[in-house]
């Protein structure tokens, strides 16, 4: 346990987000010419969207969500509900390859081909002076029906996104639910949940510097979800005491029942991150040793 009380307190502060906001504004401007035609909902996800960013969280994740032909988990609907679904909603005719092509074209026209690169899950816009790297994620709206017999098939669903990586398959996330749940958790914890996530991230950085864990094994998203599962009563007002309570809980509690911040995925089961309880335990041990 090596960090000082002063450090634990200063660790609560967010990193500067002025360049991130400037980058996000620029991406929205680049996509504005195609926004209406592609029915785009453009918004941030990740640490900047969730106000858990620290210095070093340099890249910006921007979702370019097309509502032009949504996807859903309609396969779980009852026969009657699915028949109603099919009678209301036509099959999508605008496809993932077309969405990626159109978004990339808009970015290239705005920034130039030199600054735009295809990645597996996103289209990367390289940083320039005064900006940071941006990962623009082409995605379609995804409608998650919690019940096989929704009370209203037009409205009784949770909004998510579905991503089609170049490597194949799909990834389904719920970034808007993640944001809402984080805000609710923060309020329930007296405004101390998000500052604690920032403490945990900085403690992770110390653990990495000390060789206790690799940064690739302890990504910010996993840290945030782990902290999300800590009982609200442990988010006490004293910064040092709170961090100790949270780290202690993460080290010694059974984590098999943890859920993701979206409230839909199980963190060590259905979450697209494919995390394991053994990985989470290694992270918790490293945090404890670095405290």
N, C-alpha and C positions, 0 to 999 in steps of 0.2 A: 504494500500500500504506500504509494509514493507521492501522490498529488497533495498540494497544500490546500488549506481552507480557502485562501484567497483565489487560487486557481479554480476551485470548484464553483465559486460564486461567479467569477468572470466568465466561466464556460456557458452561462445561461444566455448570453447575448447573441443575437442573430448576426450572421455575416452580412456584409454589404450586398444589397440587391439592385443597386442603381444600374449597373451594366447588364444585369440579367433582365431587368424591366425594359431597358433600351433595346435589347436583343429581341425580346418578345414582341415589342411594338413593331420592330422592323419586320419580323416574320409575318405578323398580321397584315402589314402593308403589302408584302410580297404576294400574299394569297388573296388579297382583296379583289383583284380582277376576276378570280374564279369562284369566289365565295358563294355568290348567289346561285350560279349554274350548278355547282357541285353540292349545294345545300350544306355548306360547311359550318360547323360549330368549332371555333378555334379557341383553345384554352390551355393553360398550364397544367401540368401534373408534376409530381415529384416534390422535392424538398422546398422549392420556391412557392409552389402552389399551397403547400401545407404549412408554410412558415416555420419549417424546421431546419432551414439552411444555415450552415456555418461557413466560415472562410475556408475555401478549398472545394466547396460544392460549386464548381465552376460552370458546368454545362447546364443548359436549359432544355427541359423536355416540353415540347409543344404538341398537343394532340390536334390533328386536323381531321375531325370527325365528320364524315359525310352521313347525312340523314336521308340521302337519296337511295332508298332501298335498304332497310334495316335487316338484320339477322336476329334469330332468337333461339331459345331452347324449346321450340314448339314440339319437339319429339316427346317431351314429358307430359304434354297435355293429354287429357282424356280424349277418347274418340269423338265425343260430341263437341268438346271445346276445340279440337283441332279442325273439325269440319267447319265450325264457325270461323275460325282463324283463316282457313283457306278461302272461304267465301268473301272475306273482307279484304284480305291483303294479297295482291298478286305476287308472284315469284319475282325476286330482284333481277333486273336486266343490266344493271351497271355493276361491273365486277372489280375485284381488288387490283388486278393488273392495270386496269384503266384508271382507277383512282390514283394509284402510285404514279403512273405516267403523267397524269394531268397535274398533280401536285408538284412533281419534279420539274415539269416544263415551266410552271409558274415561277418556281424558285430560280431556275436557270435564267429565265428572262429578266428577273429582277436583279440577281447577284452576278450572273455570269457563270459559265460552266466550271471555271477554275475553282470556285468556292463551294460547289455542290457535289456531294458524293453519295452514291448508293450504299446503304448498309443493310444488314439482314432484316432488321425490324423497323428501320427508319430511313429517312433521308437527312444526311448531315450537312449543315451549313457551317463551314469553317469560320472561326473567329477572325475578326479584323480589329484594328486599333479601336478601342472603346467599346468593344463587344465581346461576348463569350461564344463558345461553340453552342450550336443549337441542334438538337435531335428532333426533327419533325416527323411525327408518327402518323402515317395514313391509316385511318381506321373507319369502320362503319359502326353506326349505332347498333347496340345489341340490347335486346329486350329479354330480361330474365323473369320468367314466370315462377313465382315461389310455390304456387299451388297448381295441381293438374286441372283444377276447375276454378279458374279465376272468376271473381264476382263480376268483373267487367273487362273483357279481353282487350278493349281499347286503352284502358288506363291502369289496370291492375298488374303492373310489372315494374321492375327496377331497371334503370338505365345503366348500361355499361358500354364497353367498346369491344370490338373484335378486330384483331390484327392478323394480317396474313404475311408472315415472314417469307423472304425469298427462299429460305431453306426448306419451306414446306410447313404444313400443319397450320394451326391457329392458336392465338393467345387471347384469352378473354379476361379483361380487367374491368374494374368499376371505380375509376378515378374520382368521379363526382361523389360517390358514396364514401370514399376514403376521406375526401375533404370534409364532407358534412360530419362524419363520425369523429374526425379529429377535432373539429370545432366544438362538438358536443362534449367530448372527453375533456378538452381544455377548460370548458366552462364548469363542468362537474368537479374539476380538480382545482378550482379557484384560480384559473389562468396559469397553472404551473406545469401542465403536461408538456406543452411544446418546448418550454424552456428546459425541461428535463431531458427531452429527446436531444436537444442541442448539447447538454452536458454529457449524455451518453456517447454521442458522436465524438466529442472531443476526448473523452476518456478512451474510446476505441483508438483514436489517433495516437494517444500515448502508448497504448498497448501494442500497436503496430510498430511504433518507434523503438519500443523495448524488445521487439522480436517475439512477443507473446502470441500474436495472431497475424494472419495476413489480411490486408484490407479487402482483397477479393473474397475472402471467406466471411467477412463481416460487413456487408453492404449496408448503406444507410436505411434502405427500405426494411431490411430484416430487423435492424435495431429499433426502428420506429414501431414496427408491429409487435416486437417483444415488449417494448415499453407500454404500448397500448393495452396489453393484457395485465399489467400490474394494477392491483386494486386501488381505487381512488383515494382511500384513506391513507395511503403511503406517501401521497404527494403533499407533504407538510411544507410549512413556509420557509424553514431554514434550508438554505441551498445545500450545505454539506450534509445535514441529516437526511434530507430527502434523497440525495444521490446514493447515500449509503443504504437506505431502506430499499430503494429500487434495485440496486445492484445485488443486494443480499437476497431479495425475493427472486430475482432472475437466476441466481446461482443455485438456490436451494429448493425451489418449487418444481413440481412436476409440470412440464411444459407440453405434454402431449395433447392437451385440450385447447391450446392457444388458437385463436382465430386471427385472420388478417384484418387490417384496419378497415377494409370495405365491409366487414360484417357478414360476408357471404362465403368467402373461401375459408377453409381450415388452413392454418399457417403451415402445418407439416403434413398436408394431405393433398388438397386440391389447388393450393396457390401455385400460379405459374412459375414462381421462383424455384420450386422443387427443393425447398429447404428440408432439413431433417432435424429431429430433436437432438441428435448427437452433435450436429453442427452448432445448434443453438447453445448446447451445454459448453462446447469449447469457447464460444464467444463469451458466455457468462463467466466462465472461469477466468478468461483473460481480462475481462473488465474488473473482476474482483481483485485479481492480483495486481492490476495497475492502479487501483484506487489509492 
